[in-house]
């Protein structure tokens, strides 16, 4: 499913790990991506801590970014 629907996640041209944003209800890990066709994307992964204190992904969103990069 990921390869067919979200190709940029399985084979990006560029990846930038932007760390955890704690402004929301849960911590959200932000990952910037550029696909081979030049499109810019932002992957958002809500994070949770399990009972052992280990961070785990609790879902995900993929957003295509528009506009001019400055």
Number of C-alpha atoms within 10 A of each C-alpha: 6 9 10 8 9 11 13 23 17 12 14 16 14 13 16 11 11 11 11 16 14 12 8 8 7 15 19 22 18 19 17 18 25 20 17 13 9 11 13 18 20 18 18 19 20 20 19 16 13 9 7 6 8 8 12 12 14 13 11 13 10 16 12 11 14 9 6 5 6 3
